[in-house]
């Protein structure tokens, strides 16, 4: 799959392409490459219709990082339809960071913009 996300973006945390979402609580999400997220980050999920699991589209929740390309999302997907990557997607499923839990604010402590 050709990925349209930048591996070294200027703004962090960055959008990542989702390649799998489990039907569990919490939902386990897998990204196409290292996400660089920290636990406590709040993300919004965008899932185009062809991927199924339309119930999770535009929902948001906090995450717990479980691996370099995986994290648990505080959303119950047990009764959602199955997430399936289509053969030739026109759009990609995405995780989009929108904030952090105030007690962590870990990602906001480092300026990554070039001077």
C-alpha positions as a Markdown table, in Angstrom:
| # | Residue | x | y | z |
|---|---|---|---|---|
| 1 | Unk | 0.0 | 0.0 | 0.0 |
| 2 | Unk | 1.4 | 3.4 | -0.9 |
| 3 | Unk | 1.1 | 5.6 | 2.1 |
| 4 | Unk | 0.4 | 9.3 | 1.8 |
| 5 | Unk | 1.5 | 10.2 | 5.4 |
| 6 | Unk | 4.9 | 11.7 | 6.1 |
| 7 | Unk | 7.3 | 9.6 | 8.2 |
| 8 | Unk | 9.1 | 12.8 | 9.5 |
| 9 | Unk | 6.5 | 15.5 | 9.7 |
| 10 | Unk | 7.1 | 19.1 | 10.9 |
| 11 | Unk | 4.1 | 19.1 | 13.2 |
| 12 | Unk | 3.9 | 16.4 | 15.8 |
| 13 | Unk | 2.0 | 14.3 | 16.7 |
| 14 | Unk | 1.0 | 13.7 | 13.1 |
| 15 | Unk | -1.8 | 12.0 | 11.3 |
| 16 | Unk | -1.2 | 8.3 | 10.6 |
| 17 | Unk | -2.8 | 5.8 | 8.2 |
| 18 | Unk | -4.8 | 3.1 | 10.0 |
| 19 | Unk | -4.5 | -0.5 | 8.6 |
| 20 | Unk | -6.4 | -2.4 | 11.3 |
| 21 | Unk | -8.9 | -1.9 | 14.1 |
| 22 | Unk | -10.1 | -4.7 | 16.3 |
| 23 | Unk | -13.6 | -5.5 | 17.4 |
| 24 | Unk | -12.7 | -5.2 | 21.1 |
| 25 | Unk | -12.9 | -2.9 | 24.1 |
| 26 | Unk | -10.6 | -1.0 | 24.1 |
| 27 | Unk | -10.2 | -1.0 | 20.3 |
| 28 | Unk | -6.7 | -2.0 | 19.2 |
| 29 | Unk | -5.5 | 0.2 | 16.3 |
| 30 | Unk | -2.6 | -0.6 | 14.0 |
| 31 | Unk | -0.9 | 2.1 | 11.9 |
| 32 | Unk | 1.0 | 1.6 | 8.6 |
| 33 | Unk | 4.3 | 2.7 | 10.2 |
| 34 | Unk | 5.6 | 4.0 | 13.5 |
| 35 | Unk | 3.1 | 6.5 | 14.9 |
| 36 | Unk | 5.3 | 8.3 | 17.5 |
| 37 | Unk | 2.3 | 8.8 | 19.8 |
| 38 | Unk | 2.4 | 8.9 | 23.6 |
| 39 | Unk | -0.2 | 7.4 | 26.0 |
| 40 | Unk | -2.8 | 10.0 | 26.9 |
| 41 | Unk | -3.0 | 11.5 | 23.4 |
| 42 | Unk | -6.6 | 12.1 | 22.1 |
| 43 | Unk | -7.2 | 11.1 | 18.5 |
| 44 | Unk | -10.1 | 11.4 | 16.1 |
| 45 | Unk | -10.7 | 8.4 | 13.8 |
| 46 | Unk | -11.7 | 9.0 | 10.2 |
| 47 | Unk | -12.8 | 5.8 | 8.4 |
| 48 | Unk | -14.1 | 6.0 | 4.8 |
| 49 | Unk | -17.2 | 3.9 | 3.9 |
| 50 | Unk | -15.4 | 1.2 | 1.9 |
| 51 | Unk | -13.5 | 0.2 | 5.1 |
| 52 | Unk | -16.6 | -0.9 | 7.0 |
| 53 | Unk | -16.8 | -0.1 | 10.7 |
| 54 | Unk | -18.6 | 3.1 | 9.8 |
| 55 | Unk | -19.7 | 3.4 | 13.4 |
| 56 | Unk | -16.2 | 4.6 | 14.5 |
| 57 | Unk | -16.0 | 7.3 | 11.9 |
| 58 | Unk | -15.5 | 10.8 | 13.4 |
| 59 | Unk | -15.3 | 9.4 | 17.0 |
| 60 | Unk | -12.5 | 10.3 | 19.3 |
| 61 | Unk | -10.8 | 9.0 | 22.4 |
| 62 | Unk | -7.6 | 8.8 | 24.4 |
| 63 | Unk | -5.0 | 6.2 | 23.7 |
| 64 | Unk | -2.6 | 3.9 | 25.5 |
| 65 | Unk | 0.4 | 3.0 | 23.4 |
| 66 | Unk | 1.0 | -0.7 | 23.1 |
| 67 | Unk | 3.7 | -0.8 | 20.4 |
| 68 | Unk | 5.5 | 1.3 | 17.8 |
| 69 | Unk | 2.6 | 0.8 | 15.3 |
| 70 | Unk | -0.2 | -0.1 | 17.7 |
| 71 | Unk | -2.3 | 1.6 | 20.4 |
| 72 | Unk | -5.5 | 0.9 | 22.4 |
| 73 | Unk | -8.2 | 3.4 | 21.8 |
| 74 | Unk | -10.9 | 4.1 | 24.5 |
| 75 | Unk | -13.8 | 3.2 | 22.2 |
| 76 | Unk | -15.9 | 0.0 | 22.5 |
| 77 | Unk | -16.0 | -1.6 | 19.0 |
| 78 | Unk | -17.3 | -5.0 | 20.0 |
| 79 | Unk | -20.6 | -4.5 | 18.2 |
| 80 | Unk | -19.3 | -2.5 | 15.3 |
| 81 | Unk | -19.0 | -4.0 | 11.8 |
| 82 | Unk | -15.6 | -5.4 | 10.8 |
| 83 | Unk | -12.8 | -3.1 | 9.6 |
| 84 | Unk | -11.5 | -4.2 | 6.2 |
| 85 | Unk | -8.9 | -2.4 | 4.1 |
| 86 | Unk | -10.4 | -2.3 | 0.5 |
| 87 | Unk | -8.3 | -3.5 | -2.5 |
| 88 | Unk | -7.8 | 0.0 | -4.0 |
| 89 | Unk | -8.8 | 2.7 | -1.6 |
| 90 | Unk | -9.6 | 6.1 | -2.8 |
| 91 | Unk | -9.2 | 7.5 | 0.7 |
| 92 | Unk | -7.4 | 6.1 | 3.7 |
| 93 | Unk | -8.5 | 5.5 | 7.2 |
| 94 | Unk | -6.7 | 7.9 | 9.5 |
| 95 | Unk | -5.9 | 8.7 | 13.2 |
| 96 | Unk | -5.7 | 12.4 | 13.7 |
| 97 | Unk | -4.4 | 13.8 | 17.0 |
| 98 | Unk | -6.6 | 16.5 | 18.4 |
| 99 | Unk | -5.3 | 17.0 | 22.0 |
| 100 | Unk | -3.9 | 15.5 | 25.1 |
| 101 | Unk | -5.1 | 14.8 | 28.6 |
| 102 | Unk | -3.9 | 17.8 | 30.7 |
| 103 | Unk | -2.1 | 15.7 | 33.3 |
| 104 | Unk | 0.2 | 14.3 | 30.7 |
| 105 | Unk | 1.0 | 17.0 | 28.1 |
| 106 | Unk | 4.1 | 15.0 | 27.1 |
| 107 | Unk | 4.1 | 15.6 | 23.4 |
| 108 | Unk | 3.8 | 19.4 | 23.9 |
| 109 | Unk | 7.0 | 19.6 | 25.8 |
| 110 | Unk | 9.3 | 19.5 | 22.8 |
| 111 | Unk | 9.4 | 22.1 | 19.9 |
| 112 | Unk | 10.2 | 20.2 | 16.7 |
| 113 | Unk | 9.9 | 23.1 | 14.3 |
| 114 | Unk | 13.2 | 24.0 | 12.5 |
| 115 | Unk | 14.6 | 27.4 | 13.1 |
